[in-house]
Amino acid sequence: MLTKKKILTSVILLFGILLLINILANRFFIRLDFTANKEYTLSQATKNILAQLNGPVTVTAYFSENLPPNIALVKSNFRDMLVEYNDASGGKVVYNFINPNKNRTTEIEAQRAGIRPILINVRERDQMKQLRAYLGAVLNYEGKKEIIPFIQPGSAIEYALSSNIKKMTLKHKTQIAFLQSNGEPSLSELPQLKSQLSVMYDINTVKFNDSTGIPIRYKTLVIIAPSDTIAPAYLKQLSKYLAEGGRILIALNRVKGNLSNATGVSVYTGLGKWLNHKGVDVEDAFVVDQESGNVMVRQQQGMLVMNTPVKFPYLPIITNFSDNPITKGVESVLMPFVSPIKILPEDSTLHVVSLAFTSKRSGIRRPPVYFNITKQWTSADFPVSSLSVAVAIDGKIVGNHYSKMVVFGDGDFATNGSGRNSQRLSPDNVNLMANAIDWLSDDTGLIGLRTKGITSRPLKADISVGTKTLVKYINFLLPIFLIIGYGIIRYRIRRRQRSKWMSEHYV
């Protein structure tokens, strides 16, 4: 039988437990992370960077208040991440949040710090209005300053923080070089890639020289889409560079497609034959894949001529990746006119691994080919599956020094182009190339953080409209039904217990 004393004791005990939990929660930050790639758990690379801090890192976060829930979540995630940084660094990462929309002074302060507002649509009282929102931060360390001008929802917050902290603590950046003068795209045609790499690396260009080879001060040599023949003497310089411990990335076009005249031809540079001696064969062939991108075709529809997107299997969309740091977090990469890659088992001491594969419905076409844009493709056109289109090699490739190489069967997937042909690339296209360069050049482990964000996994395009609608309503209604079901079950259990208690007789 409950008495006043027992009730009072229970209430005091309950408040005591709640008080103890709050005290412990303030002293110890604990968060359970059930995401697939541990998006909310600090990596070992970040912990290593924080352990090397000699002084405090001050993070001034400029975030607007009263934002829509999906955008306000960015602030919450950023704050939680900073709490973990503070804990992991032993208090060396300190932070302060400022609302720039509070008044004109704070807004000017944010803009002078390098944080630019973005316009977002907000519904208020059944009306849409635009709000100037700030979602950025400024980092300071020993007189050095780095800016994160905009933290996009779903982006890799840990990479943004750790890479900028690493950049401020570096005394000398690692040097990498892009090969030029053999028909390769210039750095101005790689703005997205250059922007990502400039955070951690000192980016240079280099040309073959008759008297000297590739300077070994460059940790990695990047060769993207050469179109001219490379002389045998220069290929020997590449071998010498590898023998001295250099690392090389090659994104090679063995074939070239021209949509203006609907033809595909071979491209000879000499690199293909050179790679054969290293255990890699980039085939002189086009990959065709049922999972592909589109080309725009002018079609007559009644009295109108309209541009219509048409599936074009010569533009494979690669979604099948091996479990490797280079491909970690990469979801989908468009590789136009890519060639398959075979691994030649010449040297068993080398570690050669395929990184990316075509779908289960793919095929090969040998040049020269004529592109029939309106061709009706059938399953017979895709007799093979899982063709390799990228490989990584490490070991004593040449000589006695350990080295690394990454080879892609396409040289254009990370190139923006120039002039009117310039285009914005999918982030995964750039991430794959940047990750490969990180794997070759950086030993800190930051490679795994670049794609450590919330990924988009849309339903496949070939799913029917009815199936998509069904999945949508299941996602919306299932949680509601589960809660209602739980409530009904709980109610019936409690009702049964109450009936049992009432039927019992006490002496």
C-alpha positions in Angstrom: 0.0 0.0 0.0 1.3 3.4 -1.0 1.8 5.9 1.7 2.7 9.6 1.6 6.2 8.8 2.9 6.7 6.3 0.1 5.4 8.7 -2.6 7.6 11.5 -1.3 10.6 9.2 -1.2 10.0 8.1 -4.8 9.6 11.7 -6.0 12.8 12.7 -4.3 14.6 9.7 -5.7 13.4 10.4 -9.2 14.5 14.1 -9.1 17.9 12.9 -7.7 18.4 10.5 -10.6 17.4 13.2 -13.2 19.8 15.7 -11.5 22.6 13.1 -11.6 21.9 12.4 -15.3 22.1 16.1 -16.1 25.4 16.6 -14.2 26.9 13.6 -16.1 25.5 14.8 -19.4 27.3 18.2 -18.9 30.6 16.5 -18.1 30.5 13.7 -20.6 29.3 14.0 -24.2 28.0 10.7 -25.4 26.2 10.1 -28.8 25.2 6.8 -30.4 25.9 6.7 -34.1 23.9 4.2 -36.2 24.6 5.8 -39.6 26.1 3.5 -42.3 29.4 5.4 -42.6 29.6 6.8 -39.1 28.8 10.3 -40.1 28.6 11.6 -36.5 31.7 9.8 -35.1 35.1 11.4 -35.3 37.6 9.5 -37.4 41.1 8.5 -36.3 42.5 11.0 -38.8 40.7 13.9 -37.0 41.8 12.7 -33.6 45.5 12.6 -34.9 45.2 16.1 -36.2 43.7 17.4 -32.9 46.4 15.6 -30.9 49.1 17.6 -32.7 47.6 21.0 -31.8 50.0 23.3 -30.0 47.4 25.9 -29.1 43.7 26.7 -29.2 41.6 26.7 -32.4 38.9 29.3 -32.2 35.8 28.6 -34.3 33.4 31.5 -34.7 30.2 30.1 -36.2 27.8 32.5 -38.0 24.4 30.9 -38.1 21.0 32.5 -38.6 18.2 31.8 -36.2 14.6 30.7 -37.0 15.5 28.7 -40.1 13.4 26.0 -41.7 13.8 22.6 -39.9 15.9 21.0 -42.7 18.3 23.9 -42.7 18.3 24.4 -38.9 19.5 20.8 -38.6 22.9 22.0 -40.1 23.4 24.3 -37.1 22.5 21.5 -34.7 24.9 19.0 -36.4 27.7 21.6 -36.6 27.3 22.4 -32.9 27.3 18.7 -31.9 30.5 18.2 -34.0 32.2 21.1 -32.3 31.4 19.6 -28.9 33.1 16.4 -30.0 36.1 18.3 -31.3 36.4 20.2 -28.0 36.2 16.9 -26.1 38.7 15.1 -28.3 41.2 18.0 -28.3 41.2 18.3 -24.5 39.5 21.7 -24.7 41.8 23.2 -27.5 38.9 23.7 -29.9 36.7 26.5 -28.6 33.7 27.9 -30.4 31.2 30.7 -30.3 27.9 31.0 -32.2 26.8 34.4 -33.5 23.4 35.2 -35.2 24.3 37.7 -38.0 20.6 38.6 -38.5 20.4 40.0 -34.9 21.4 43.5 -36.1 23.2 45.4 -38.8 26.5 45.3 -36.8 26.7 41.5 -36.6 25.7 41.2 -40.2 28.5 43.4 -41.3 30.9 41.5 -39.0 29.9 38.2 -40.7 30.4 39.6 -44.2 33.8 41.1 -43.3 34.8 37.7 -41.9 34.1 36.2 -45.4 30.7 34.7 -44.7 28.2 35.4 -47.5 24.4 35.2 -47.0 22.3 32.8 -49.1 18.6 33.4 -50.0 16.2 30.7 -48.8 12.4 30.6 -49.2 10.5 30.6 -46.0 6.7 30.1 -45.6 5.2 32.5 -43.1 1.4 33.0 -42.6 0.6 31.2 -45.9 3.0 33.5 -47.7 6.4 32.8 -49.2 9.2 35.2 -48.4 13.0 35.2 -48.9 15.3 35.2 -45.9 19.0 36.1 -45.9 20.6 33.2 -44.1 24.1 32.7 -42.9 25.6 29.2 -42.5 29.4 29.5 -42.2 32.3 29.6 -39.8 35.7 31.2 -39.4 38.6 29.2 -37.8 41.7 30.9 -36.2 44.9 29.3 -35.0 48.1 31.0 -34.1 47.4 34.0 -36.3 46.2 31.9 -39.2 42.7 32.1 -40.5 40.5 29.8 -42.6 37.0 30.4 -43.8 34.1 27.9 -44.3 31.8 30.3 -46.2 28.8 28.0 -46.5 28.0 24.7 -44.9 25.6 22.9 -47.2 23.0 20.6 -45.7 24.2 17.0 -46.0 27.8 18.0 -46.6 30.9 16.5 -45.0 31.2 18.7 -41.9 34.1 16.7 -40.4 36.1 17.1 -43.6 35.5 20.8 -43.7 36.7 21.3 -40.1 39.6 18.8 -40.1 41.0 19.8 -43.4 41.0 23.5 -42.5 42.6 22.8 -39.1 45.2 20.6 -40.9 45.8 23.4 -43.4 46.5 25.9 -40.6 48.8 23.6 -38.8 50.8 22.6 -41.9 54.2 24.2 -42.1 54.7 23.1 -45.7 52.0 21.8 -48.1 52.6 18.6 -50.0 53.5 19.4 -53.6 51.7 17.7 -56.5 52.1 18.4 -60.2 49.8 18.1 -63.3 51.5 17.1 -66.5 51.1 19.6 -69.4 52.1 20.0 -73.0 50.8 16.7 -74.3 47.3 17.8 -75.0 46.1 17.5 -71.4 43.5 20.0 -70.1 44.9 23.0 -68.3 44.2 23.7 -64.6 41.7 26.3 -65.7 39.6 23.4 -67.2 39.7 21.6 -63.8 38.2 24.3 -61.4 36.3 22.0 -59.2 39.1 19.5 -58.8 41.6 22.3 -58.2 39.4 23.9 -55.6 39.2 20.7 -53.6 42.9 19.9 -53.8 44.2 23.4 -53.0 43.1 22.9 -49.4 45.8 20.4 -48.7 48.3 20.6 -51.6 50.5 23.0 -53.4 49.4 22.5 -57.0 52.0 22.9 -59.8 52.3 22.1 -63.5 55.2 20.3 -65.1 56.4 19.5 -68.6 58.7 16.8 -69.9 62.3 18.0 -70.2 65.1 16.4 -72.3 67.7 17.1 -69.7 65.9 16.4 -66.4 63.2 14.1 -65.4 60.1 14.6 -63.2 61.3 16.3 -60.0 60.9 13.9 -57.0 59.8 16.9 -54.8 56.4 16.4 -56.4 54.7 13.7 -54.3 52.3 12.8 -57.1 52.2 13.3 -60.8 48.7 13.7 -62.3 48.3 12.8 -66.0 44.8 13.6 -67.3 43.6 12.9 -70.8 46.8 13.4 -72.9 45.9 13.4 -76.6 49.4 13.6 -78.1 51.9 10.8 -78.5 54.5 10.8 -75.7 58.0 10.0 -76.8 59.7 6.8 -75.5 62.4 8.9 -73.7 59.7 10.7 -71.7 58.1 7.4 -70.8 61.4 6.3 -69.4 61.3 9.5 -67.2 58.0 8.3 -65.8 59.6 4.9 -64.9 62.5 6.7 -63.3 60.1 8.8 -61.3 58.3 5.7 -60.0 61.7 4.0 -59.3 62.5 7.0 -57.0 59.3 6.5 -55.0 57.0 8.9 -56.9 53.3 8.3 -57.3 51.4 8.6 -60.6 47.7 9.0 -61.4 46.7 8.4 -65.1 43.3 9.1 -66.4 43.7 7.8 -70.0 41.5 8.1 -73.1 42.2 5.1 -75.3 39.2 6.0 -77.3 37.4 9.2 -78.2 33.8 9.9 -79.0 32.6 12.8 -81.2 28.8 13.4 -81.0 28.9 16.1 -83.7 29.8 13.6 -86.4 28.6 10.5 -84.4 31.9 8.6 -84.6 34.2 7.0 -82.1 37.9 6.4 -82.8 41.1 5.2 -81.1 43.6 7.5 -79.4 47.3 6.6 -79.3 49.6 8.2 -76.8 52.1 5.5 -75.9 50.9 5.4 -72.3 48.8 2.3 -73.0 51.8 0.2 -74.0 53.8 1.7 -71.1 51.1 0.6 -68.6 51.1 -2.9 -70.0 54.6 -3.3 -68.6 53.2 -2.2 -65.2 50.5 -4.9 -65.2 47.6 -2.8 -66.5 45.9 -3.0 -69.9 43.6 -0.1 -70.7 41.8 -1.7 -73.7 41.3 0.1 -77.0 37.5 -0.2 -76.8 34.3 1.5 -75.7 32.3 0.3 -72.8 28.5 0.3 -73.3 26.2 0.0 -70.3 22.5 -0.2 -69.8 22.9 2.1 -66.8 23.9 5.3 -68.7 23.5 9.0 -69.1 21.4 10.8 -71.7 22.1 12.9 -74.8 19.6 15.5 -76.1 18.1 14.6 -79.4 15.9 16.9 -81.6 12.7 15.0 -82.3 9.5 16.0 -84.2 6.5 16.0 -81.9 3.5 17.1 -83.9 4.2 20.5 -85.4 7.0 21.2 -82.9 10.7 20.1 -82.8 11.8 19.5 -79.2 15.0 18.4 -77.5 14.3 15.0 -75.9 16.7 13.2 -73.5 17.7 9.7 -74.9 19.6 7.0 -73.1 23.1 6.7 -74.6 25.0 3.5 -73.4 28.3 5.0 -74.4 28.0 7.3 -71.3 28.1 4.7 -68.5 27.0 5.6 -65.0 29.2 3.7 -62.6 27.6 2.8 -59.3 29.5 -0.4 -58.5 32.6 0.3 -56.4 35.0 -1.9 -54.4 35.5 -1.3 -50.6 38.5 1.0 -50.9 39.5 4.4 -49.3 39.5 5.9 -52.9 35.8 5.0 -53.4 34.5 5.4 -49.9 31.3 7.3 -49.9 31.2 7.7 -53.7 27.7 6.8 -55.0 27.6 7.5 -58.7 30.1 8.6 -61.4 29.4 9.4 -65.0 32.3 8.2 -67.2 31.8 9.2 -70.9 33.4 6.9 -73.5 35.3 4.9 -70.9 37.5 1.9 -71.7 37.6 -1.4 -69.8 40.8 -2.2 -67.9 42.4 -5.7 -67.5 44.9 -6.6 -64.9 47.9 -8.4 -66.3 49.3 -10.8 -63.7 53.0 -10.2 -64.4 54.4 -9.4 -60.9 52.8 -11.2 -58.0 54.6 -8.9 -55.5 52.4 -6.0 -56.6 49.0 -5.3 -55.0 46.6 -4.5 -57.8 42.9 -3.9 -57.1 40.0 -2.9 -59.2 38.2 0.1 -57.9 35.1 0.6 -60.1 33.0 -1.6 -62.3 30.2 -1.4 -64.9 26.8 -2.8 -64.2 25.7 -6.4 -64.7 24.4 -5.4 -68.2 27.3 -4.0 -70.2 29.3 -4.7 -73.3 32.3 -3.7 -75.4 32.5 -2.0 -78.8 35.8 -1.9 -80.8 36.6 1.3 -82.7 35.9 2.7 -85.2 32.2 2.9 -84.3 29.3 4.8 -85.6 26.9 6.1 -83.0 23.3 5.4 -83.8 21.6 7.7 -81.2 18.1 6.4 -81.9 19.1 2.7 -81.8 16.8 0.5 -79.8 19.1 -1.4 -77.4 18.2 -4.9 -76.2 19.6 -7.2 -73.6 21.7 -8.9 -76.3 23.7 -5.7 -76.6 24.9 -6.1 -73.0 26.3 -9.7 -72.8 29.0 -9.0 -70.1 29.0 -7.7 -66.5 31.2 -5.9 -64.0 33.9 -4.6 -66.3 36.7 -2.9 -64.4 37.2 0.8 -65.3 39.6 1.9 -62.6 42.5 0.2 -60.8 45.0 1.0 -58.0 48.5 -0.5 -57.7 51.0 -0.3 -54.9 54.3 -2.0 -54.2 57.7 -2.0 -55.9 56.4 -1.1 -59.3 59.8 -0.1 -60.7 63.0 -0.6 -58.8 63.3 -1.1 -55.1 61.3 1.8 -53.8 57.6 1.5 -52.7 55.3 3.4 -54.9 51.6 3.8 -56.0 49.6 4.2 -59.1 45.9 4.8 -59.9 44.7 4.3 -63.5 41.3 5.3 -64.9 39.9 4.1 -68.2 38.5 7.6 -68.9 40.2 11.0 -68.8 37.2 13.3 -69.0 35.0 12.4 -66.0 36.6 15.0 -63.8 37.2 17.7 -66.4 34.9 20.7 -66.6 36.0 21.9 -70.0 36.5 25.4 -71.2 34.5 28.2 -72.8 31.0 27.3 -74.0 31.8 23.6 -73.5 32.4 24.1 -69.7 30.0 22.2 -67.5 29.4 21.7 -63.8 30.3 18.2 -62.7 28.6 15.9 -60.2 30.4 16.1 -56.8 31.1 12.4 -56.9 33.0 12.7 -60.2 35.3 15.2 -58.6 35.4 13.3 -55.3 36.6 10.1 -57.0 39.5 11.9 -58.7 40.4 13.9 -55.5 40.2 10.8 -53.4 42.6 9.0 -55.7 45.1 11.9 -55.4 44.7 11.9 -51.7 45.4 8.1 -51.5 48.6 8.7 -53.5 49.7 11.8 -51.7 48.4 12.0 -48.2 49.0 9.5 -45.4 47.0 11.3 -42.7 43.7 9.5 -43.5 41.7 12.6 -44.4 40.7 10.8 -47.7 37.9 9.0 -45.8 36.3 12.3 -44.7 35.8 14.0 -48.0 32.7 11.9 -48.8 31.6 11.4 -45.1 28.3 13.2 -45.4 24.7 12.5 -45.9 24.4 10.7 -49.3 21.5 10.7 -51.7 20.2 7.3 -52.7 17.2 7.9 -55.0 15.1 5.2 -56.4 16.3 3.7 -59.6 15.0 5.3 -62.8 13.5 2.1 -64.1 11.1 1.7 -61.2 7.5 2.2 -62.2 5.5 5.3 -61.1 3.1 3.0 -59.1 6.0 1.4 -57.2 7.4 4.9 -56.4 4.0 6.0 -55.1 3.7 2.9 -53.0 7.2 3.4 -51.4 6.4 7.1 -50.7 3.2 6.3 -48.8 4.8 3.4 -47.0 7.6 5.8 -45.8 4.9 8.3 -44.7 2.3 6.0 -43.2 4.3 3.1 -41.7 5.7 5.1 -38.7 2.2 6.4 -37.9 0.7 2.9 -38.0 3.6 1.6 -35.9 3.0 4.2 -33.2 -0.8 3.6 -33.2 -0.2 -0.2 -33.1 2.2 0.2 -30.2 -0.3 2.3 -28.3 -3.1 -0.2 -28.9 -1.0 -3.1 -27.7 0.2 -1.2 -24.7 -3.4 -0.2 -23.9 -4.6 -3.8 -24.1 -1.7 -5.1 -21.9 -2.4 -2.5 -19.2 -6.1 -3.2 -19.4 -5.5 -6.9 -18.9 -3.2 -6.2 -15.9 -5.8 -3.9 -14.4 -8.5 -6.6 -14.7 -6.2 -9.2 -13.2 -5.4 -6.9 -10.2 -9.1 -6.2 -9.7 -10.0 -9.9 -9.7 -7.5 -10.7 -6.9 -8.7 -10.9 -3.3 -6.4 -9.7 -0.5 -6.9 -10.9 3.1 
